[in-house]
Amino acid sequence: MTDSELDAVYTQLCKTMTELGEAHAPLYLARLALLAIDRIGDAGAAMRLIADARDHA
C-alpha cells in the first residue's frame, strides 16, 4: 500500500467513524478489527498486531 493509499484509507476510516457517531465507534472498530483479523488469516500475526496496538495506545 502506498502512502497515498494509506492516507485515503485512514481518511475514510475517520469519516466513517464521524458519520456513525461517538456512541457507535467502539462497536464499529471492534467489527473492523475482527474482519481484518479474519482477512489476515494468521493467528500469530494478529496477536502481534494486537500487542503492537496496545503498546502504542
N, CA, C and O atoms as a MOPAC input file, in Angstrom:
PM7 MOZYME 1SCF
protein

 N      0.84800 1    -1.16100 1     0.00000 1
 C      0.00000 1     0.00000 1     0.00000 1
 C      0.90300 1     1.23600 1     0.00000 1
 O      1.84100 1     1.33700 1     0.79100 1
 N      0.60700 1     2.15500 1    -0.88600 1
 C      1.40100 1     3.37900 1    -0.95200 1
 C      0.99700 1     4.32600 1     0.18200 1
 O     -0.04000 1     4.13600 1     0.81800 1
 N      1.81600 1     5.33600 1     0.42700 1
 C      1.47500 1     6.34000 1     1.44000 1
 C      0.16500 1     7.02700 1     1.10300 1
 O     -0.64000 1     7.31000 1     1.99100 1
 N     -0.04900 1     7.29400 1    -0.17100 1
 C     -1.28200 1     7.95200 1    -0.61600 1
 C     -2.49600 1     7.05800 1    -0.35500 1
 O     -3.53500 1     7.52900 1     0.10600 1
 N     -2.35700 1     5.77800 1    -0.65000 1
 C     -3.45200 1     4.83900 1    -0.39400 1
 C     -3.72500 1     4.70900 1     1.09500 1
 O     -4.88000 1     4.67100 1     1.51800 1
 N     -2.66000 1     4.64000 1     1.89100 1
 C     -2.81700 1     4.55600 1     3.33900 1
 C     -3.54100 1     5.78900 1     3.86800 1
 O     -4.41900 1     5.67600 1     4.72400 1
 N     -3.17900 1     6.95700 1     3.36500 1
 C     -3.84500 1     8.19300 1     3.76600 1
 C     -5.32500 1     8.17100 1     3.38700 1
 O     -6.17200 1     8.59900 1     4.17200 1
 N     -5.63600 1     7.68100 1     2.20200 1
 C     -7.02900 1     7.60800 1     1.76100 1
 C     -7.83600 1     6.65000 1     2.64000 1
 O     -8.98200 1     6.93700 1     2.98800 1
 N     -7.23900 1     5.51900 1     2.99300 1
 C     -7.92000 1     4.55100 1     3.85000 1
 C     -8.15100 1     5.14400 1     5.23400 1
 O     -9.24200 1     5.01800 1     5.78900 1
 N     -7.12900 1     5.79100 1     5.79500 1
 C     -7.25800 1     6.40700 1     7.11400 1
 C     -8.32600 1     7.49500 1     7.09600 1
 O     -9.12400 1     7.60200 1     8.02700 1
 N     -8.34000 1     8.29700 1     6.04100 1
 C     -9.34100 1     9.35900 1     5.91200 1
 C    -10.74500 1     8.77000 1     5.87000 1
 O    -11.65600 1     9.29000 1     6.51400 1
 N    -10.92400 1     7.67900 1     5.11000 1
 C    -12.23800 1     7.03700 1     5.03400 1
 C    -12.64700 1     6.46600 1     6.38700 1
 O    -13.81200 1     6.55200 1     6.77300 1
 N    -11.68400 1     5.88000 1     7.11100 1
 C    -11.95700 1     5.36000 1     8.44700 1
 C    -12.46100 1     6.47700 1     9.35500 1
 O    -13.46000 1     6.30900 1    10.05500 1
 N    -11.77400 1     7.61200 1     9.34500 1
 C    -12.16200 1     8.74600 1    10.18900 1
 C    -13.53700 1     9.28000 1     9.80400 1
 O    -14.35700 1     9.57300 1    10.67500 1
 N    -13.79100 1     9.40600 1     8.50900 1
 C    -15.09700 1     9.89400 1     8.04200 1
 C    -16.21700 1     8.94800 1     8.47200 1
 O    -17.27800 1     9.38800 1     8.91500 1
 N    -15.97000 1     7.65400 1     8.33900 1
 C    -16.98400 1     6.66800 1     8.70200 1
 C    -17.27500 1     6.72800 1    10.19800 1
 O    -18.43600 1     6.67400 1    10.60600 1
 N    -16.23900 1     6.83900 1    11.01200 1
 C    -16.44200 1     6.92900 1    12.46000 1
 C    -17.21500 1     8.19500 1    12.81900 1
 O    -18.05600 1     8.17000 1    13.71700 1
 N    -16.94200 1     9.29000 1    12.13400 1
 C    -17.66100 1    10.53600 1    12.37300 1
 C    -19.13300 1    10.37500 1    12.01000 1
 O    -20.01300 1    10.81400 1    12.75000 1
 N    -19.39500 1     9.74300 1    10.86400 1
 C    -20.77800 1     9.51800 1    10.42800 1
 C    -21.54400 1     8.65100 1    11.42600 1
 O    -22.71300 1     8.91400 1    11.70600 1
 N    -20.89400 1     7.62600 1    11.95900 1
 C    -21.54800 1     6.72100 1    12.89000 1
 C    -21.77900 1     7.35400 1    14.25200 1
 O    -22.73300 1     7.00500 1    14.94800 1
 N    -20.92100 1     8.27100 1    14.62900 1
 C    -21.03900 1     8.93500 1    15.92000 1
 C    -20.23300 1     8.23900 1    17.00100 1
 O    -19.90100 1     7.05800 1    16.89800 1
 N    -19.93300 1     8.99600 1    18.02900 1
 C    -19.07100 1     8.51800 1    19.10900 1
 C    -19.62400 1     7.27400 1    19.80200 1
 O    -18.85300 1     6.40200 1    20.20400 1
 N    -20.92700 1     7.18100 1    19.94600 1
 C    -21.52500 1     6.04700 1    20.65100 1
 C    -21.32900 1     4.73200 1    19.89400 1
 O    -21.23300 1     3.67200 1    20.51300 1
 N    -21.26900 1     4.79200 1    18.56800 1
 C    -21.14900 1     3.57900 1    17.76500 1
 C    -19.71000 1     3.26000 1    17.34100 1
 O    -19.45200 1     2.18100 1    16.80900 1
 N    -18.78500 1     4.17300 1    17.56800 1
 C    -17.40400 1     3.99000 1    17.12700 1
 C    -16.73500 1     2.74800 1    17.72300 1
 O    -16.07100 1     2.02000 1    16.98400 1
 N    -16.87900 1     2.47000 1    19.02800 1
 C    -16.21400 1     1.27800 1    19.56900 1
 C    -16.69900 1    -0.02800 1    18.93900 1
 O    -15.89100 1    -0.91500 1    18.66600 1
 N    -17.99400 1    -0.15600 1    18.70500 1
 C    -18.52100 1    -1.35800 1    18.08100 1
 C    -18.03400 1    -1.46900 1    16.64000 1
 O    -17.67800 1    -2.55300 1    16.17700 1
 N    -18.02100 1    -0.34200 1    15.93700 1
 C    -17.52200 1    -0.31600 1    14.56100 1
 C    -16.06100 1    -0.75700 1    14.50400 1
 O    -15.69500 1    -1.58300 1    13.66800 1
 N    -15.22800 1    -0.21300 1    15.38700 1
 C    -13.80800 1    -0.56800 1    15.39700 1
 C    -13.60300 1    -2.03800 1    15.76300 1
 O    -12.72200 1    -2.69800 1    15.21000 1
 N    -14.41100 1    -2.55200 1    16.69000 1
 C    -14.31000 1    -3.96100 1    17.04900 1
 C    -14.67100 1    -4.84100 1    15.85500 1
 O    -13.99200 1    -5.83200 1    15.58500 1
 N    -15.72700 1    -4.48500 1    15.14500 1
 C    -16.13700 1    -5.26200 1    13.96900 1
 C    -15.07800 1    -5.18500 1    12.87500 1
 O    -14.76200 1    -6.18800 1    12.23500 1
 N    -14.53600 1    -3.99300 1    12.66500 1
 C    -13.47800 1    -3.81600 1    11.67700 1
 C    -12.25200 1    -4.66000 1    12.03900 1
 O    -11.64000 1    -5.28300 1    11.17100 1
 N    -11.90400 1    -4.67500 1    13.32000 1
 C    -10.76100 1    -5.47300 1    13.76700 1
 C    -10.99600 1    -6.95800 1    13.51700 1
 O    -10.09700 1    -7.65900 1    13.05200 1
 N    -12.20000 1    -7.44300 1    13.82100 1
 C    -12.49900 1    -8.85800 1    13.58600 1
 C    -12.43200 1    -9.20600 1    12.10600 1
 O    -11.91500 1   -10.26100 1    11.74100 1
 N    -12.94700 1    -8.33200 1    11.25500 1
 C    -12.87300 1    -8.56300 1     9.81700 1
 C    -11.42100 1    -8.57600 1     9.32900 1
 O    -11.04800 1    -9.39900 1     8.49300 1
 N    -10.61000 1    -7.65900 1     9.86000 1
 C     -9.20300 1    -7.59700 1     9.47300 1
 C     -8.45000 1    -8.83600 1     9.94800 1
 O     -7.63100 1    -9.38500 1     9.21100 1
 N     -8.72100 1    -9.27700 1    11.17300 1
 C     -8.07400 1   -10.47700 1    11.70300 1
 C     -8.41900 1   -11.69100 1    10.84300 1
 O     -7.55700 1   -12.51500 1    10.53800 1
 N     -9.68100 1   -11.78700 1    10.46000 1
 C    -10.10100 1   -12.88700 1     9.60600 1
 C     -9.39200 1   -12.83000 1     8.26100 1
 O     -8.97700 1   -13.86100 1     7.73100 1
 N     -9.25200 1   -11.63800 1     7.71000 1
 C     -8.60400 1   -11.47100 1     6.39700 1
 C     -7.12100 1   -11.78800 1     6.48800 1
 O     -6.55400 1   -12.35000 1     5.55100 1
 N     -6.47300 1   -11.43300 1     7.61500 1
 C     -5.04800 1   -11.72700 1     7.80100 1
 C     -4.83100 1   -13.23700 1     7.77100 1
 O     -3.90400 1   -13.72500 1     7.12600 1
 N     -5.68400 1   -13.96600 1     8.46700 1
 C     -5.63100 1   -15.42000 1     8.42600 1
 C     -4.42000 1   -16.04500 1     9.10200 1
 O     -4.09900 1   -17.20400 1     8.84000 1
 N     -3.75500 1   -15.30900 1     9.95300 1
 C     -2.54900 1   -15.80000 1    10.63100 1
 C     -2.63900 1   -15.37800 1    12.09200 1
 O     -2.47400 1   -14.20300 1    12.42200 1
 N     -2.90200 1   -16.34900 1    12.96400 1
 C     -3.11700 1   -16.04300 1    14.37700 1
 C     -1.91300 1   -15.34900 1    15.00800 1
 O     -2.08000 1   -14.41000 1    15.78700 1
 N     -0.71000 1   -15.79800 1    14.68400 1
 C      0.49300 1   -15.18400 1    15.24300 1
 C      0.63500 1   -13.72800 1    14.83900 1
 O      0.94300 1   -12.87500 1    15.67100 1
 N      0.41200 1   -13.44200 1    13.56000 1
 C      0.49600 1   -12.06300 1    13.07800 1
 C     -0.57400 1   -11.20600 1    13.73500 1
 O     -0.31200 1   -10.06400 1    14.11300 1
 N     -1.77600 1   -11.74900 1    13.87400 1
 C     -2.86200 1   -10.99900 1    14.50900 1
 C     -2.53100 1   -10.70100 1    15.97100 1
 O     -2.79000 1    -9.59900 1    16.45400 1
 N     -1.96300 1   -11.67600 1    16.66900 1
 C     -1.59200 1   -11.46300 1    18.07700 1
 C     -0.52400 1   -10.38000 1    18.19500 1
 O     -0.56500 1    -9.56500 1    19.11700 1
 N      0.43100 1   -10.36600 1    17.26800 1
 C      1.47600 1    -9.33400 1    17.29800 1
 C      0.87300 1    -7.95300 1    17.03500 1
 O      1.27700 1    -6.97600 1    17.66500 1
 N     -0.07400 1    -7.86300 1    16.12600 1
 C     -0.73000 1    -6.58100 1    15.85700 1
 C     -1.51200 1    -6.09700 1    17.06400 1
 O     -1.50000 1    -4.90600 1    17.37500 1
 N     -2.19400 1    -7.01300 1    17.75200 1
 C     -2.93700 1    -6.65400 1    18.96000 1
 C     -1.97200 1    -6.11000 1    20.00900 1
 O     -2.25700 1    -5.09300 1    20.64200 1
 N     -0.85100 1    -6.76700 1    20.19500 1
 C      0.15000 1    -6.30500 1    21.17600 1
 C      0.74400 1    -4.96300 1    20.75600 1
 O      0.91300 1    -4.07800 1    21.59500 1
 N      1.06100 1    -4.80000 1    19.47900 1
 C      1.60900 1    -3.53600 1    18.98800 1
 C      0.63300 1    -2.39100 1    19.23100 1
 O      1.03400 1    -1.31300 1    19.66800 1
 N     -0.65200 1    -2.62300 1    18.94600 1
 C     -1.65400 1    -1.58400 1    19.14900 1
 C     -1.76900 1    -1.22400 1    20.63200 1
 O     -1.90400 1    -0.05100 1    20.98100 1
 N     -1.71400 1    -2.23100 1    21.49900 1
 C     -1.76700 1    -1.98600 1    22.93400 1
 C     -0.56200 1    -1.17300 1    23.39900 1
 O     -0.69400 1    -0.23000 1    24.18000 1
 N      0.60200 1    -1.55300 1    22.91000 1
 C      1.83600 1    -0.90700 1    23.35400 1
 C      1.96200 1     0.52400 1    22.86400 1
 O      2.74200 1     1.29800 1    23.42000 1
 N      1.21900 1     0.88700 1    21.84400 1
 C      1.30400 1     2.23700 1    21.28700 1
 C      0.02500 1     3.03800 1    21.49300 1
 O     -0.19300 1     4.05300 1    20.83200 1
 N     -0.82700 1     2.57400 1    22.42000 1
 C     -2.08200 1     3.28000 1    22.70200 1
 C     -1.84600 1     4.42000 1    23.67700 1
 O     -2.78600 1     5.13100 1    24.03400 1

